[in-house]
Amino acid sequence: MLAATPEVRSLYESDRDPAPFIPFVQAVGRGEKLKRDLTYEESVEALRQIVEQTCSPAQAGAFLIAQRVKGEAVDEIRGFTAYLRAETITQIHPRVEGLLDLAVPYDGKARSAQLAPAIAIILAEAGLPVVLHGDEGVPTKEGIGPGPVMREMGIADDLEPDAVQLMIEAVGFGYLSAARFAPQWHALLPLRRQFGLRTVLNSVEKLLNPANAPYQVSGFFHGNYIERLRAVQTGSECSFIVQGEEGSVEMAVGRKSHVFAEDAADDLILDPHALGHKERVRVPGPADAAGHAALNAAVLSAADCDASDQVCLTTGVILHLFDLARNVPDGIARAKSVLNSGAAQTRLERVAAASRA
């Protein structure tokens, strides 16, 4: 028999004691009749062992994929999120009123335009300060996130958390990189890239709310999964989930978008015909971050383009959700006014300068 190479042996051999993590794999990985959801306390401990890497990579992978097949329960998502927020991230507390956590997917955009930076700048100018957070090279899409786009726009995307807090207080906008505020989480990327599938990790990172914002708008896609997430949003006062483009927050012009509130009775469903939109308009994603940055810059300079229409729709809906507009058409009009007055471009310049201060 041929001996295994050192590289192959390293995949299977570990000096970690496998026993503490085995019950978690067994709980979620047994057959249809025997599998069960983890309790809140079990969820906290399971993710602690994954983040601290006291279980083996093989165990972590088996657990995450088995849990994906089972389907994540509310208490599991709540436990994972609570552990991460309480014990693994550097939190900030900007002294601003009505801060919005705009929680976009960390794995970015692969097919459509990444327009979160422009949306955030307009919201800030319209009176709703915003924090974005994310990472780079996140599976499965490993698409374009806000950070690289902002970097191309002249906004620093690698600031330490305390510098981001000062920036939010000064100009109403900031971006937190996971490499800075959540280094243990960032360190899991090599493991996550080996799965080829989304896991619960893709969901909980959007719920980190590292700036403790009272308001939250997060982007998810699958309707059945969204129903489990209503109760686990982390805005302390008010949260919404947008079923937007590629599971992000951008709402497509001409599409019947669904905005999920914490109480289903408060959901908002956009009727494109009532807004005067006869056809769905797609805004394709450019090949690289520089192309996405150019789209955002065009929007903020009040260019007449499909990206501007999508940004104004999304911004208008968010302004309405947080009572800064009477209704969605009024919110869209406010967004357009911010663009056409040149105020958005001025805010962008202030944000870029503050990020380099």
Buried (B, 14 or more C-beta within 10 A) or exposed (E): EEEEEEEEEEEEEEEBEEEBBBEBBBBBBEEEEEBEBBBBEBBBBBBBBBBEBBBBBBBBBBBBBBBBEBBBBBBBBBBBBBBBBEEBBBBBEBEBEBBBBBBBBBBBBEEBBBBBBBBBBBBBBBBBBBBBBBBBBBBBBBBBBBBBBBBBBBBBBEBEBEBBBBBBBBBBBBBBBBBBBBEBBBEBBEBBEEBEEBBBBBBBBBBBBBBBBBBBBBBBBEEEBBEBBBEBBBBEEBBBBBBBBBBBBBBBBBBBBBBBBBEEEEBBEBEBEEBEBEEEBBBEBBEEBBBBBBBBBBBBEBEEEBBBBBBBBBBBBBBBBBEBBEEBBBBBBBBBBBBEEEBBBBBBEBBBEBBEE
